[in-house]
Amino acid sequence: MSLTYGVIVSLLCGSIQAQSYDLLVKGGHLIDPKNGIDARMDVAVLNGEVARVARDITDSSSEVVLDATGLIVVPGLIDIHAHLFHGTEDHADYSNGLNALAPDGFTFRSGVTTAVDAGGAGWRNFLQFKKQTIDQSRTRVLAFLNIVGAGMKGGPLEQNLADMDPKLTAMRIKQFPEILVGVKLAHYSGPEWEPVDRAVKAGELAGVPVMVDFGRSIPPLSLADLLLKHLRPGDFLTHTYAHVDGRMPIVNDKMRVEEFAFEARRGGRLLDLGHGAGSFLFRQAVPALKQGFPPDTISTDLHAHSMNAGMKDMLNVMSKFLNLGMPIADVILRSTWNPARHIQKEELGHLSEGAVADLTILRMREGQFGFLDVQGKRLAGTKKLECELVLREGKVVWDLNGLAGTDWDEKGPREIN
Protein backbone atom coordinates (compact mmCIF):
# COMPACT_ATOMS: atom_id res chain seq x y z
CA MET A 1 0.00 0.00 0.00
CA SER A 2 1.41 3.34 -1.01
CA LEU A 3 1.46 6.21 1.49
CA THR A 4 0.06 9.60 0.59
CA TYR A 5 2.12 12.73 1.19
CA GLY A 6 -0.19 13.73 4.04
CA VAL A 7 0.24 10.39 5.79
CA ILE A 8 4.02 10.61 5.49
CA VAL A 9 4.03 14.11 6.95
CA SER A 10 1.74 12.96 9.74
CA LEU A 11 4.02 10.03 10.56
CA LEU A 12 7.10 12.23 10.50
CA CYS A 13 5.51 14.81 12.75
CA GLY A 14 4.43 12.08 15.11
CA SER A 15 7.96 10.71 15.29
CA ILE A 16 9.28 14.19 16.06
CA GLN A 17 6.73 14.68 18.80
CA ALA A 18 7.57 11.27 20.24
CA GLN A 19 11.31 11.93 20.25
CA SER A 20 12.82 10.69 23.48
CA TYR A 21 15.93 12.13 25.11
CA ASP A 22 18.48 10.85 27.58
CA LEU A 23 18.33 13.99 29.66
CA LEU A 24 16.41 17.24 29.73
CA VAL A 25 17.56 20.44 31.45
CA LYS A 26 14.32 22.30 32.04
CA GLY A 27 13.44 25.80 33.18
CA GLY A 28 16.92 27.30 33.36
CA HIS A 29 18.12 30.65 32.06
CA LEU A 30 20.35 29.75 29.11
CA ILE A 31 23.30 31.99 28.24
CA ASP A 32 24.90 30.83 24.99
CA PRO A 33 26.87 33.77 23.53
CA LYS A 34 27.73 32.10 20.22
CA ASN A 35 24.04 31.67 19.44
CA GLY A 36 22.94 34.97 20.96
CA ILE A 37 20.72 33.28 23.55
CA ASP A 38 20.12 34.94 26.91
CA ALA A 39 16.68 33.67 27.93
CA ARG A 40 14.78 30.88 29.62
CA MET A 41 15.29 27.78 27.49
CA ASP A 42 15.17 24.00 27.84
CA VAL A 43 18.08 21.87 26.59
CA ALA A 44 17.59 18.24 25.57
CA VAL A 45 20.48 15.78 25.32
CA LEU A 46 20.69 12.56 23.34
CA ASN A 47 23.70 10.30 22.79
CA GLY A 48 26.12 12.83 24.24
CA GLU A 49 24.99 15.69 22.00
CA VAL A 50 22.62 18.62 22.25
CA ALA A 51 19.49 17.32 20.56
CA ARG A 52 17.21 20.31 20.94
CA VAL A 53 17.07 23.80 22.44
CA ALA A 54 13.61 25.27 22.81
CA ARG A 55 11.48 27.34 25.15
CA ASP A 56 9.38 24.40 26.34
CA ILE A 57 10.25 20.74 25.75
CA THR A 58 7.79 18.16 27.10
CA ASP A 59 8.95 16.51 30.34
CA SER A 60 7.67 13.09 29.30
CA SER A 61 10.07 13.01 26.36
CA SER A 62 13.15 12.45 28.57
CA GLU A 63 14.41 9.66 30.81
CA VAL A 64 15.97 12.17 33.24
CA VAL A 65 14.68 15.68 33.87
CA LEU A 66 16.83 18.24 35.67
CA ASP A 67 14.89 21.15 37.13
CA ALA A 68 17.08 24.21 36.53
CA THR A 69 14.47 26.76 37.60
CA GLY A 70 16.23 29.80 39.02
CA LEU A 71 19.61 28.58 37.76
CA ILE A 72 21.89 29.62 34.91
CA VAL A 73 22.67 27.16 32.12
CA VAL A 74 25.82 27.73 30.06
CA PRO A 75 28.13 25.79 27.77
CA GLY A 76 30.84 23.87 29.63
CA LEU A 77 33.46 26.39 30.71
CA ILE A 78 36.84 26.45 28.97
CA ASP A 79 39.89 27.33 31.05
CA ILE A 80 42.46 28.30 28.44
CA HIS A 81 45.41 28.58 30.87
CA ALA A 82 46.03 25.81 33.41
CA HIS A 83 48.92 23.56 34.47
CA LEU A 84 47.93 19.91 34.38
CA PHE A 85 51.10 17.88 33.70
CA HIS A 86 51.16 16.57 37.27
CA GLY A 87 53.85 14.14 38.36
CA THR A 88 56.42 13.44 41.03
CA GLU A 89 59.66 14.05 39.15
CA ASP A 90 62.18 16.07 41.16
CA HIS A 91 62.86 19.64 40.03
CA ALA A 92 60.23 19.41 37.27
CA ASP A 93 57.94 22.31 38.23
CA TYR A 94 54.96 22.24 35.82
CA SER A 95 56.29 19.48 33.55
CA ASN A 96 55.65 16.18 35.36
CA GLY A 97 56.21 17.96 38.66
CA LEU A 98 54.32 18.71 41.84
CA ASN A 99 53.36 22.29 40.89
CA ALA A 100 50.90 21.01 38.28
CA LEU A 101 47.54 19.40 39.13
CA ALA A 102 45.69 16.30 37.98
CA PRO A 103 42.74 17.95 36.20
CA ASP A 104 39.59 16.08 37.24
CA GLY A 105 39.85 17.10 40.87
CA PHE A 106 39.85 20.81 40.00
CA THR A 107 37.77 21.24 36.85
CA PHE A 108 34.22 19.89 37.06
CA ARG A 109 33.49 21.31 40.51
CA SER A 110 34.14 24.79 39.08
CA GLY A 111 32.13 24.21 35.90
CA VAL A 112 35.10 23.55 33.60
CA THR A 113 34.74 20.79 31.03
CA THR A 114 37.74 21.71 28.86
CA ALA A 115 41.10 22.78 30.28
CA VAL A 116 44.13 23.82 28.24
CA ASP A 117 47.55 23.06 29.66
CA ALA A 118 49.72 26.12 29.05
CA GLY A 119 53.11 24.80 28.08
CA GLY A 120 53.82 22.11 30.63
CA ALA A 121 55.10 19.72 27.97
CA GLY A 122 57.40 20.31 25.02
CA TRP A 123 57.82 18.11 21.98
CA ARG A 124 60.22 15.81 23.88
CA ASN A 125 57.86 14.82 26.70
CA PHE A 126 54.40 15.43 25.25
CA LEU A 127 53.80 11.71 24.71
CA GLN A 128 54.35 11.12 28.42
CA PHE A 129 51.88 13.92 29.24
CA LYS A 130 49.34 12.44 26.83
CA LYS A 131 49.60 8.92 28.23
CA GLN A 132 49.82 9.99 31.86
CA THR A 133 47.24 12.76 32.03
CA ILE A 134 45.29 13.48 28.86
CA ASP A 135 44.29 9.89 28.14
CA GLN A 136 43.38 9.25 31.79
CA SER A 137 41.20 12.32 32.38
CA ARG A 138 37.45 12.72 32.07
CA THR A 139 38.08 16.43 31.58
CA ARG A 140 38.84 17.30 27.97
CA VAL A 141 42.51 18.31 28.18
CA LEU A 142 44.06 20.29 25.34
CA ALA A 143 47.51 21.89 25.34
CA PHE A 144 49.78 24.65 24.18
CA LEU A 145 53.10 22.93 23.43
CA ASN A 146 56.12 24.63 24.99
CA ILE A 147 58.73 25.89 22.53
CA VAL A 148 61.28 24.38 24.93
CA GLY A 149 61.51 20.70 24.06
CA ALA A 150 61.78 19.69 27.72
CA GLY A 151 58.72 21.73 28.70
CA MET A 152 58.19 23.93 31.73
CA LYS A 153 60.69 22.36 34.12
CA GLY A 154 61.96 25.63 35.54
CA GLY A 155 65.49 26.89 36.11
CA PRO A 156 68.14 26.60 33.42
CA LEU A 157 66.11 24.17 31.30
CA GLU A 158 63.61 26.90 30.41
CA GLN A 159 66.45 29.24 29.40
CA ASN A 160 67.96 26.79 26.92
CA LEU A 161 67.82 28.43 23.50
CA ALA A 162 69.33 25.31 21.97
CA ASP A 163 66.20 23.36 22.99
CA MET A 164 63.80 25.80 21.30
CA ASP A 165 63.20 24.09 17.96
CA PRO A 166 60.35 25.51 15.83
CA LYS A 167 60.45 22.64 13.32
CA LEU A 168 60.20 19.81 15.85
CA THR A 169 57.60 21.69 17.88
CA ALA A 170 55.44 22.16 14.79
CA MET A 171 55.89 18.53 13.78
CA ARG A 172 54.57 17.35 17.13
CA ILE A 173 51.57 19.70 16.92
CA LYS A 174 50.73 18.41 13.45
CA GLN A 175 50.93 14.88 14.82
CA PHE A 176 48.20 15.60 17.40
CA PRO A 177 46.06 18.46 16.01
CA GLU A 178 43.03 17.30 17.99
CA ILE A 179 44.89 18.01 21.26
CA LEU A 180 47.66 20.53 20.60
CA VAL A 181 46.11 23.94 19.99
CA GLY A 182 49.09 26.30 20.15
CA VAL A 183 52.66 27.11 21.17
CA LYS A 184 53.70 28.51 24.56
CA LEU A 185 56.71 30.57 25.61
CA ALA A 186 57.14 31.24 29.32
CA HIS A 187 59.63 32.30 31.96
CA TYR A 188 62.49 33.26 29.66
CA SER A 189 64.67 35.82 31.45
CA GLY A 190 67.18 36.89 28.81
CA PRO A 191 67.32 40.15 26.82
CA GLU A 192 66.87 38.44 23.42
CA TRP A 193 63.81 38.31 21.20
CA GLU A 194 64.92 34.96 19.79
CA PRO A 195 62.66 32.80 22.02
CA VAL A 196 59.57 34.80 21.01
CA ASP A 197 60.48 34.64 17.35
CA ARG A 198 61.10 30.89 17.52
CA ALA A 199 57.73 30.33 19.18
CA VAL A 200 56.04 32.41 16.49
CA LYS A 201 57.88 30.47 13.79
CA ALA A 202 56.58 27.22 15.27
CA GLY A 203 53.09 28.70 15.28
CA GLU A 204 53.43 29.67 11.64
CA LEU A 205 54.64 26.20 10.65
CA ALA A 206 51.84 24.46 12.54
CA GLY A 207 49.08 26.99 11.81
CA VAL A 208 48.26 27.60 15.48
CA PRO A 209 48.34 30.60 17.85
CA VAL A 210 51.14 31.42 20.27
CA MET A 211 50.71 32.29 23.95
CA VAL A 212 53.49 34.27 25.63
CA ASP A 213 54.10 34.69 29.36
CA PHE A 214 56.31 37.75 28.94
CA GLY A 215 58.81 39.31 31.28
CA ARG A 216 61.69 38.71 33.68
CA SER A 217 64.26 40.60 31.62
CA ILE A 218 65.95 43.46 33.52
CA PRO A 219 65.64 46.06 32.08
CA PRO A 220 62.33 44.94 30.60
CA LEU A 221 61.93 44.29 26.92
CA SER A 222 59.29 46.46 25.31
CA LEU A 223 55.76 45.08 25.74
CA ALA A 224 54.69 47.33 22.89
CA ASP A 225 57.27 45.71 20.61
CA LEU A 226 56.14 42.24 21.67
CA LEU A 227 52.52 42.95 20.79
CA LEU A 228 53.00 45.10 17.71
CA LYS A 229 56.20 43.78 16.12
CA HIS A 230 56.64 40.15 17.15
CA LEU A 231 53.24 38.59 17.83
CA ARG A 232 50.74 38.02 15.04
CA PRO A 233 46.99 38.63 14.98
CA GLY A 234 45.47 35.73 16.91
CA ASP A 235 48.45 35.33 19.27
CA PHE A 236 48.02 35.76 23.02
CA LEU A 237 49.70 37.76 25.73
CA THR A 238 48.74 36.10 29.01
CA HIS A 239 48.73 37.67 32.50
CA THR A 240 47.03 40.80 31.17
CA TYR A 241 46.66 42.53 34.54
CA ALA A 242 50.06 41.65 35.98
CA HIS A 243 52.61 44.12 37.29
CA VAL A 244 55.78 42.15 37.91
CA ASP A 245 59.49 42.83 37.80
CA GLY A 246 60.81 42.56 34.27
CA ARG A 247 57.60 43.46 32.42
CA MET A 248 55.87 46.69 31.55
CA PRO A 249 52.28 46.80 32.87
CA ILE A 250 49.25 47.47 30.70
CA VAL A 251 48.13 50.25 33.06
CA ASN A 252 50.79 52.91 33.67
CA ASP A 253 51.60 54.97 36.78
CA LYS A 254 48.97 57.53 35.76
CA MET A 255 46.35 54.74 35.90
CA ARG A 256 45.84 54.88 32.16
CA VAL A 257 45.84 51.92 29.79
CA GLU A 258 48.80 52.27 27.47
CA GLU A 259 47.82 53.26 23.94
CA PHE A 260 49.88 50.41 22.47
CA ALA A 261 47.55 47.94 24.22
CA PHE A 262 44.53 49.36 22.41
CA GLU A 263 46.49 49.37 19.15
CA ALA A 264 47.46 45.72 19.69
CA ARG A 265 43.85 44.75 20.26
CA ARG A 266 42.73 46.63 17.15
CA GLY A 267 45.38 44.64 15.29
CA GLY A 268 43.97 41.31 16.45
CA ARG A 269 46.34 40.45 19.30
CA LEU A 270 44.59 38.70 22.17
CA LEU A 271 44.80 39.38 25.90
CA ASP A 272 44.32 36.39 28.19
CA LEU A 273 43.71 36.88 31.91
CA GLY A 274 45.91 34.11 33.37
CA HIS A 275 45.20 35.07 37.00
CA GLY A 276 47.67 32.74 38.74
CA ALA A 277 49.37 33.37 42.07
CA GLY A 278 51.24 36.48 40.93
CA SER A 279 49.58 37.95 37.87
CA PHE A 280 46.33 39.71 38.76
CA LEU A 281 46.12 43.08 40.50
CA PHE A 282 42.94 45.05 41.08
CA ARG A 283 45.12 48.13 40.58
CA GLN A 284 45.58 47.00 36.97
CA ALA A 285 42.20 45.37 36.31
CA VAL A 286 39.87 48.03 37.71
CA PRO A 287 41.15 51.00 35.65
CA ALA A 288 41.50 48.78 32.59
CA LEU A 289 37.86 47.70 32.75
CA LYS A 290 36.72 51.27 33.35
CA GLN A 291 38.63 52.33 30.24
CA GLY A 292 37.10 49.61 28.08
CA PHE A 293 39.95 47.13 28.16
CA PRO A 294 38.59 43.74 29.34
CA PRO A 295 40.43 40.46 28.74
CA ASP A 296 39.56 38.50 25.61
CA THR A 297 39.61 35.27 27.60
CA ILE A 298 39.16 34.59 31.30
CA SER A 299 41.49 31.91 32.64
CA THR A 300 42.92 30.73 35.93
CA ASP A 301 46.60 29.83 35.50
CA LEU A 302 45.61 26.96 37.78
CA HIS A 303 48.44 25.31 39.71
CA ALA A 304 49.24 24.10 43.21
CA HIS A 305 49.96 27.61 44.50
CA SER A 306 47.28 29.70 42.78
CA MET A 307 44.40 27.43 43.81
CA ASN A 308 45.08 28.14 47.50
CA ALA A 309 45.72 31.87 47.07
CA GLY A 310 43.66 34.69 45.59
CA MET A 311 42.79 32.82 42.40
CA LYS A 312 41.09 29.69 43.88
CA ASP A 313 39.19 28.46 40.80
CA MET A 314 37.51 29.46 37.55
CA LEU A 315 34.22 30.52 39.11
CA ASN A 316 35.96 32.64 41.72
CA VAL A 317 37.81 34.47 38.95
CA MET A 318 34.63 34.92 36.92
CA SER A 319 32.86 36.21 40.03
CA LYS A 320 35.50 38.93 40.40
CA PHE A 321 34.56 40.31 37.02
CA LEU A 322 30.86 40.19 37.85
CA ASN A 323 31.57 42.30 40.93
CA LEU A 324 33.70 44.66 38.88
CA GLY A 325 30.64 45.40 36.76
CA MET A 326 31.04 43.07 33.77
CA PRO A 327 27.62 41.74 32.63
CA ILE A 328 27.25 38.01 33.14
CA ALA A 329 26.75 37.40 29.42
CA ASP A 330 30.18 38.96 28.78
CA VAL A 331 31.75 36.89 31.55
CA ILE A 332 30.31 33.71 30.02
CA LEU A 333 31.45 34.77 26.53
CA ARG A 334 35.05 35.09 27.74
CA SER A 335 34.86 31.72 29.46
CA THR A 336 33.24 29.67 26.66
CA TRP A 337 32.93 30.82 23.07
CA ASN A 338 35.87 33.26 22.99
CA PRO A 339 38.48 30.71 24.11
CA ALA A 340 36.99 28.03 21.85
CA ARG A 341 37.20 30.07 18.69
CA HIS A 342 40.58 31.62 19.52
CA ILE A 343 42.17 28.17 19.82
CA GLN A 344 40.39 27.03 16.64
CA LYS A 345 38.06 24.61 18.43
CA GLU A 346 34.75 26.02 17.24
CA GLU A 347 32.97 22.75 17.94
CA LEU A 348 33.24 23.69 21.63
CA GLY A 349 31.97 26.57 23.77
CA HIS A 350 28.31 26.55 22.70
CA LEU A 351 25.10 24.53 22.91
CA SER A 352 24.00 24.47 19.29
CA GLU A 353 21.90 21.51 18.26
CA GLY A 354 24.33 18.74 17.30
CA ALA A 355 27.16 20.09 19.48
CA VAL A 356 28.78 17.99 22.16
CA ALA A 357 26.70 18.16 25.35
CA ASP A 358 29.27 19.80 27.60
CA LEU A 359 26.99 21.86 29.83
CA THR A 360 27.31 23.66 33.15
CA ILE A 361 24.53 24.72 35.51
CA LEU A 362 25.38 27.64 37.79
CA ARG A 363 23.74 29.26 40.78
CA MET A 364 24.13 32.97 41.37
CA ARG A 365 24.55 33.41 45.09
CA GLU A 366 23.83 36.80 46.62
CA GLY A 367 25.30 37.99 49.90
CA GLN A 368 28.48 39.51 51.27
CA PHE A 369 31.65 38.08 49.73
CA GLY A 370 35.30 39.00 49.48
CA PHE A 371 37.74 38.49 46.60
CA LEU A 372 41.53 38.75 46.74
CA ASP A 373 44.13 39.73 44.18
CA VAL A 374 47.67 38.35 44.25
CA GLN A 375 48.83 41.05 46.69
CA GLY A 376 46.10 40.15 49.18
CA LYS A 377 44.07 43.25 48.33
CA ARG A 378 40.36 42.65 48.90
CA LEU A 379 37.37 43.48 46.75
CA ALA A 380 33.99 43.32 48.51
CA GLY A 381 31.22 41.87 46.39
CA THR A 382 27.60 40.79 46.50
CA LYS A 383 27.55 38.10 43.78
CA LYS A 384 29.25 34.75 43.59
CA LEU A 385 28.86 31.94 41.06
CA GLU A 386 28.57 28.38 42.30
CA CYS A 387 28.51 25.22 40.19
CA GLU A 388 25.44 23.04 40.68
CA LEU A 389 25.90 20.43 37.96
CA VAL A 390 28.12 19.60 35.00
CA LEU A 391 27.54 17.40 31.97
CA ARG A 392 30.52 16.13 30.01
CA GLU A 393 29.41 14.62 26.71
CA GLY A 394 25.92 14.27 28.17
CA LYS A 395 26.98 12.43 31.33
CA VAL A 396 26.67 13.92 34.81
CA VAL A 397 30.20 14.37 36.19
CA TRP A 398 29.44 16.85 39.02
CA ASP A 399 26.21 17.23 40.95
CA LEU A 400 26.54 19.44 44.02
CA ASN A 401 23.01 19.10 45.39
CA GLY A 402 21.70 16.01 43.65
CA LEU A 403 19.76 17.65 40.82
CA ALA A 404 20.11 14.48 38.78
CA GLY A 405 19.43 12.18 41.72
CA THR A 406 16.25 10.55 42.98
CA ASP A 407 15.03 10.62 46.56
CA TRP A 408 16.12 7.61 48.57
CA ASP A 409 13.56 5.11 49.79
CA GLU A 410 14.19 2.95 52.83
CA LYS A 411 12.13 0.22 51.17
CA GLY A 412 14.26 0.37 48.07
CA PRO A 413 17.18 -1.92 47.11
CA ARG A 414 19.96 -2.28 49.69
CA GLU A 415 22.69 -3.26 47.26
CA ILE A 416 24.38 -1.56 44.33
CA ASN A 417 24.18 -3.65 41.20
Order of alpha helices (4+ residues) and beta strands (2+ residues): alpha-beta-beta-beta-beta-beta-beta-beta-alpha-beta-alpha-beta-alpha-beta-beta-alpha-beta-alpha-alpha-alpha-alpha-beta-beta-beta
